[in-house]
């Protein structure tokens, strides 16, 4: 019946409780010095068509996330319909949103895919390829938008340069490790073995054998990923452009909010660059959905752009469109999918 282990279920409940606490504290902190009546008045005055455009961007972002994987499955002769694409990426979004550093999204997506008949090995490789392409797309957009708007973005980042440099460094380290895991297996194995010995001596790792087994599985997954990318160049290139478009859609959401409030003076490219700076700074932070830190960094980055009257409404609208509303929708879809799986599992058991 594909029952979820008790430990996994407990971990999910704890993550949800932590997330609920973080959201509560975040909104209390956001609203403690805010004139709620003025903020609500500003929100009511926003252009609904442009808010709708922001919601459309987010909806397409989620659909593209599923499509980037579907293209790779199709390259293996396994077509995936539009509803399944949407369902799987909503499930990934939900678990990414409730786990630190978005670490739980793809592992849980593999579990849900298995119930529908997709092999774990194939699903793991496909989602790993998508994760690699997602990081590459972020790097391409970062260098393009940062240097296109260097003076503007450099001025905005000065108030949070340490967090930005930390986030950028973490992303560069992750990308470097991914590249080595893909194309320099011997080097990364030696490096990982050295790190494992060091962590064992420091008593941070208590069970080195178990850690070594997980490490071997992780490296084996990247070996399969590299093989897939070599043998399916067409689908990989197509998936990359879908991922690139997906990230552009996400970066457009703050611009939609900016325009919805009737403001002008900042270009779409500058707003996209601003959102990319925010993503680079916070997405590696070990908090579920980067709740709290995303709002804090947004207040710093948006301060000179939106001004006092529009700052808090802008942060609430942007995060509402890009995180809180999708979290609610993806949670309902995940719950509905799980209930359906359990019901179908019982029906099969009876048969």
C-alpha positions in Angstrom: 0.0 0.0 0.0 3.1 2.2 -0.2 2.8 3.4 3.4 4.9 6.3 4.5 7.4 5.4 7.3 6.5 6.7 10.8 9.8 8.6 11.0 9.2 10.3 7.7 5.7 11.3 8.8 7.0 12.7 12.1 9.7 14.7 10.3 7.1 16.2 7.9 4.8 17.2 10.9 7.8 18.8 12.7 8.8 20.7 9.5 5.2 22.0 9.1 5.1 23.1 12.8 8.4 24.9 12.4 7.2 26.5 9.2 4.0 27.6 10.9 6.0 29.1 13.7 8.4 30.9 11.3 5.5 32.3 9.3 3.7 33.5 12.5 6.9 35.3 13.8 7.6 36.7 10.3 4.2 38.3 9.9 4.3 39.6 13.5 7.7 41.2 12.8 6.5 42.6 9.5 3.3 44.2 10.8 4.5 45.3 14.3 5.5 48.8 13.1 3.2 49.0 10.1 0.1 51.0 9.7 -2.2 48.2 8.7 -5.0 50.4 7.5 -2.7 52.3 5.1 -1.2 49.0 3.9 -4.6 47.5 3.2 -5.6 50.7 1.4 -2.4 50.5 -0.8 -3.1 46.8 -1.5 -6.7 47.6 -2.6 -5.4 50.3 -4.9 -3.1 47.9 -6.8 -3.9 47.1 -10.4 -5.6 43.7 -10.4 -4.7 42.9 -14.0 -1.0 43.3 -13.2 -1.4 41.2 -10.0 -3.1 38.6 -12.2 -0.1 38.8 -14.5 2.2 38.0 -11.6 0.0 35.1 -10.6 0.1 33.9 -14.2 3.9 34.1 -14.1 3.9 31.9 -11.0 1.5 29.4 -12.5 3.6 29.1 -15.6 6.7 28.8 -13.5 5.3 25.7 -11.8 4.1 24.2 -15.1 7.5 24.8 -16.6 9.1 23.1 -13.7 7.1 20.0 -14.5 7.7 20.3 -18.2 11.5 20.5 -17.8 11.4 17.0 -16.3 8.7 15.7 -18.7 10.9 16.6 -21.7 13.6 14.3 -20.3 11.2 11.5 -19.6 9.9 11.9 -23.1 13.5 11.5 -24.4 13.4 8.0 -22.7 10.1 7.1 -24.4 7.9 7.9 -21.4 5.5 10.7 -22.3 4.0 12.7 -19.4 0.6 14.6 -19.7 0.2 18.2 -18.6 -1.8 17.4 -15.5 0.9 15.1 -14.2 3.6 17.7 -15.0 1.7 20.2 -12.9 1.0 17.7 -10.1 4.6 16.5 -9.7 6.0 20.0 -9.6 3.4 21.2 -7.1 4.4 18.3 -4.9 8.1 19.2 -5.3 7.3 22.8 -4.6 5.5 21.9 -1.4 8.2 19.7 0.1 10.9 22.2 -1.1 9.0 24.9 0.7 8.8 23.1 4.0 12.3 21.7 4.2 15.6 23.6 4.9 17.5 24.7 1.8 14.7 23.2 -0.3 16.3 19.8 0.3 13.2 17.6 0.4 11.4 18.5 -2.9 12.9 16.1 -5.3 13.3 13.1 -3.0 9.6 13.2 -2.1 8.7 13.8 -5.8 10.5 10.5 -6.6 8.4 8.7 -4.0 5.2 10.1 -5.5 6.3 9.2 -9.1 7.1 5.7 -8.0 3.4 5.1 -7.2 2.5 6.1 -10.8 4.9 3.5 -12.2 8.0 5.6 -12.9 11.2 3.7 -11.9 13.1 5.2 -9.0 16.5 5.1 -10.8 15.1 6.9 -13.9 13.2 9.5 -11.9 16.2 10.2 -9.7 18.5 10.8 -12.7 15.9 13.0 -14.5 15.3 15.2 -11.5 19.1 15.4 -10.8 19.6 16.6 -14.4 16.9 19.2 -13.9 18.6 20.3 -10.6 21.9 20.7 -12.4 20.3 22.7 -15.2 18.5 24.9 -12.7 21.8 25.9 -11.1 23.4 26.5 -14.5 20.4 28.7 -15.5 20.8 30.7 -12.3 24.5 31.3 -13.1 23.7 32.4 -16.7 21.0 34.8 -15.5 23.1 36.1 -12.6 26.1 37.2 -14.8 23.8 38.5 -17.5 21.6 40.6 -15.3 24.2 41.7 -12.8 26.6 43.1 -15.4 23.7 44.6 -17.4 22.6 46.5 -14.3 25.9 46.7 -12.4 25.7 50.2 -11.1 22.1 49.9 -10.0 22.4 46.5 -8.3 25.8 47.3 -6.7 24.2 50.3 -5.0 21.3 48.2 -3.7 23.5 45.4 -2.4 25.6 47.5 -0.2 23.2 47.2 2.8 23.5 43.4 2.8 26.8 42.7 1.0 27.9 40.0 3.6 24.7 37.9 3.1 24.9 38.3 -0.6 28.6 37.2 -0.8 27.8 34.3 1.6 24.9 33.2 -0.6 27.0 33.6 -3.8 29.9 31.7 -2.3 27.6 28.8 -1.3 26.1 28.7 -4.7 29.5 28.7 -6.4 30.7 25.9 -4.1 27.5 23.8 -4.9 28.0 24.3 -8.6 31.7 23.4 -8.4 30.9 20.2 -6.5 28.2 19.4 -9.0 30.6 19.9 -12.0 33.3 17.7 -10.3 30.7 15.0 -9.4 29.6 15.0 -13.1 33.0 15.1 -14.8 35.7 14.5 -12.3 34.6 11.5 -10.3 38.0 10.5 -9.1 38.8 14.0 -7.8 35.5 14.4 -6.0 35.8 10.9 -4.5 39.2 11.7 -3.0 37.9 15.1 -1.7 34.8 13.5 -0.2 36.9 10.8 1.4 39.2 13.4 3.0 36.2 15.4 4.3 34.6 12.2 5.7 37.8 11.3 7.6 38.1 14.8 9.0 34.4 14.9 10.1 34.8 11.4 11.7 37.9 12.5 13.6 36.0 15.6 14.8 33.2 13.2 15.9 30.7 15.1 13.8 30.1 11.9 11.8 29.3 9.1 14.2 28.7 6.3 11.6 31.3 6.6 8.8 30.2 3.4 7.1 26.7 4.6 6.7 27.9 8.0 5.6 30.2 6.4 3.0 27.3 4.3 1.6 25.2 7.5 1.2 28.1 9.2 -0.4 28.7 6.3 -2.9 25.0 6.4 -3.8 25.1 10.2 -4.3 28.2 9.9 -6.6 26.6 7.0 -8.5 23.6 9.2 -9.1 25.8 11.9 -10.6 27.6 9.3 -12.7 24.2 8.3 -14.1 23.3 11.9 -14.6 26.4 12.6 -16.6 25.7 9.5 -18.7 22.2 10.7 -19.4 23.3 14.1 -20.4 25.8 12.6 -22.9 23.3 10.2 -24.4 20.3 12.5 -24.6 21.7 15.9 -25.7 18.6 17.0 -27.5 16.1 16.7 -24.6 18.7 18.1 -22.2 19.2 21.3 -24.3 15.4 21.6 -24.6 15.0 21.1 -20.8 17.6 23.8 -20.2 15.8 26.4 -22.2 12.5 25.5 -20.3 14.4 25.9 -17.0 15.8 29.2 -18.2 12.4 30.5 -19.1 11.1 29.2 -15.8 13.6 31.3 -13.8 12.8 34.4 -15.9 9.1 34.0 -15.1 9.9 33.9 -11.4 12.1 37.0 -11.6 9.3 38.9 -13.3 6.9 38.7 -10.3 8.4 41.7 -8.4 8.2 43.8 -11.6 4.5 42.9 -11.9 4.0 44.1 -8.3 6.0 47.3 -8.9 3.9 48.1 -12.0 0.6 47.2 -10.2 1.3 49.9 -7.7 1.6 52.5 -10.4 5.3 53.2 -9.8 7.9 54.0 -12.5 11.6 54.7 -12.8 12.9 51.2 -12.4 13.2 49.0 -15.5 12.0 45.4 -15.8 15.7 44.3 -16.1 16.6 46.1 -12.9 13.7 44.5 -11.0 14.6 41.1 -12.4 18.2 41.7 -11.3 17.0 42.7 -7.8 15.0 39.6 -7.4 17.9 37.5 -8.6 20.2 39.1 -5.9 17.6 38.1 -3.3 17.4 34.6 -4.6 21.2 34.2 -4.6 21.4 35.6 -1.1 18.7 33.4 0.6 18.0 30.2 -1.3 20.9 28.3 0.3 19.9 29.4 3.8 18.8 26.4 6.1 15.3 27.6 6.8 12.1 26.2 5.3 11.2 28.3 2.3 13.7 30.8 3.5 10.8 32.2 5.6 11.8 35.3 7.6 15.1 35.9 5.9 13.5 36.4 2.5 11.1 39.0 3.9 14.0 40.7 5.8 16.2 40.9 2.7 13.3 42.1 0.6 12.8 45.0 3.0 16.4 46.0 2.5 16.5 45.6 -1.3 13.1 47.2 -1.9 13.4 50.1 0.5 14.8 52.6 -2.1 12.7 51.2 -4.9 9.2 51.2 -3.4 9.5 53.9 -0.7 7.9 53.8 2.8 4.2 53.8 1.6 4.6 50.8 -0.8 7.4 48.8 0.9 5.4 46.5 3.2 2.6 45.9 0.7 5.2 45.1 -2.0 6.9 42.5 0.2 3.6 40.9 1.2 2.3 40.8 -2.4 5.5 39.5 -3.9 5.9 36.8 -1.3 2.2 36.0 -1.4 2.4 35.4 -5.1 5.7 33.6 -5.2 5.5 31.5 -2.0 2.5 31.6 0.3 -0.3 31.1 -2.2 1.6 28.4 -4.1 2.4 26.8 -0.7 -1.3 26.5 0.1 -2.2 25.2 -3.4 0.7 22.7 -3.5 -0.1 21.5 0.0 -3.7 20.8 -1.0 -2.6 19.0 -4.1 0.0 16.9 -2.2 -2.6 16.0 0.4 -5.2 15.1 -2.3 -2.6 13.0 -4.2 -1.6 11.2 -1.0 -5.2 10.4 0.0 -5.9 9.1 -3.6 -2.7 6.9 -3.4 -3.8 5.4 0.0 -7.3 4.8 -1.3 -6.0 3.1 -4.5 -3.5 1.1 -2.4 -6.3 -0.3 -0.2 -8.4 -1.1 -3.3 -5.5 -3.1 -4.8 -5.0 -4.9 -1.5 -8.6 -6.0 -1.5 -8.3 -7.2 -5.1 
